[in-house]
Amino acid sequence: MESVPVKIVGISASSIKGGNCDKVMVEALKTAESFDHVETEFITLAEKEIMTCKHCQWCIENRKPCKYKDDATWILEKMFESDGMIWGSPVWSHTIAPWMANLISRGRFVAFMSGELRNKVLGTYVVSWFGVGEEMALMTLEALGHNYLMIPVYRGWARVSKAAFGQRPEYMEHGALDDTAGIVRIQTMAKRVVEISRKMKFADQHGIGVPENEIRSITCGRFPLWHKKQPE
């Protein structure tokens, strides 16, 4: 089987550097790297400055990326360079942590103008304490991906307390890493991201897809600045 080199970027939405969400992302990327010709990059949103989108329409009216420059600027560039991505978030109030929503909101220019995230393969996971709200948080991550025409392919979840084993909800010694079943789910997700990223990149390199004039955004409009490299 032909091995297609791919780059997988993992983004952890934790506010705690080196916390459970970060640790699980490192584990997921290690799994991805266990395959030949897979490059990974880990990005934590902890300690990053990412303002929320103001919906000022500047990016749409000027057909340029967001005029506000902070950590979202370079993180979005890393996302464009990837073949596949893994997004992870702690569960907060039955949904994802706000930093991920802020980051993705800053890509409106991409969603409507350039389409640079179209067909990026996406794996998702969440970490939680009791397991409450996991489904909603996972659906939110996937919905954010769908808005950019990304391709969610697998989801994982892990818990950081003994509630994962039906015991009193005390913190496990190594947090989410001690949730054996959860880590297997997340490792499986990472493998799936590598597999589908390779298939998508191979198809793209061989001109397999739809004609350029059929490529449209989530609103069914055309991308005015569509500049994805087409196969030669």
Phi, psi and omega in degrees: 000133180292133179262114181264120179296136178222157174245128179247125178253127178253128181241116178261126185268020181288151173269354184248110180296126181079010179282191185301317182296319177296316182298319180292323178297317178302319179296318179297318181289328174299319178297316178299319182289347180290348176267150179295146173061035175244120175257139180234159174217132182256129177231122172258143178272358176298136178066017176262150176262109181224103179281156180280155177296136180267355184053039180280350178071006181301316183296324181286314183293327182260355181053044179222156177300164182316135181284343179274127184251118175210204183294338178298329183300307183281331179293319177299322177299319177297323178296319180297325183285345186280161169262330178212159180224154170237126177248130177232148180210146166289157177272119177239122176050046176069015176212196184273164175293146188295337185296324178293316178299320178299314181300310184292327179296334183283359180258025182303323177304318181292317183297325187249340187247313190246334176066027186289348177260359181301131178069013171289133181282138186229127168248146183229153171207160173226156172238143184215173180269300181264344188096357180282132177089000182299315183299315180296318180296318179296318178298324179294314177301315181294322179296320177299320177295317180300326182298336179255013180061030172283172185239092176293129186240342182193154179228149176224164177205147179216155183240149188258002180236168181291354174300337177298337182249017179075019180254180176303141186286065176263148181297131179285155187306316181247023178061223184299334181295341178272354175276089188303312181295322180297318180294323176297317178300317183288324175296320178297320177300315181298319178298320180295321178298316178298312183301310185285328176299318178297317180296318180293319181293320177300314180298318180296317180295335182255015174070027181267121182163210178251157177302151183303325182288355177260359182277120184226162181276182180298336179269004181074009174272165178280157174274108182301329184245033180301116181224025175299135181296123179272148178302143179285000000 
